[in-house]
Amino acid sequence: MTLTRRAYHSLFGRAGMGRTTCLRRRGPLTMAPSQLGILTRAPTRARARQYQFFHVHTTSARQVRRTRLHTYPAFTTSVV
């Protein structure tokens, strides 16, 4: 398990990440959760232009709005 994941799953680790973010403006809390985004468009023969946006997150959780992340390395993709 990486250092960031260990810190996330520990109360003191979370407090340390929050302190680093507030005092130094660095660390994992200063990054966006979606590290990659891809915008695509439907073929031109479609009546209305339709777009899809793909997100790639470097975290994984059982449910979308759940705050507890998995302890193993993983990523999540979603399409809007």
KACOR-V961979 format. One record per pair of residues at least 24 apart in sequence whose C-alpha atoms are under 10 Angstrom apart, sorted by the first residue. I is the first residue (numbers start at 1). J is the second residue. Records with the same first field share a line. If there is no record, write none. Layout:
BEGIN
I=J ; J
END
This chain:
BEGIN
1=71 ; 72 ; 73
2=71 ; 72 ; 73
4=28
5=59 ; 69 ; 70 ; 71 ; 72 ; 73
6=71
8=68 ; 69 ; 71
9=68 ; 69 ; 70 ; 71
32=57 ; 58
33=57 ; 58 ; 59
34=58 ; 59 ; 75 ; 76 ; 77 ; 78
35=59
36=77
37=77 ; 78 ; 79
38=79
39=79 ; 80
51=80
52=79 ; 80
53=78 ; 79 ; 80
54=78 ; 79 ; 80
55=79 ; 80
END
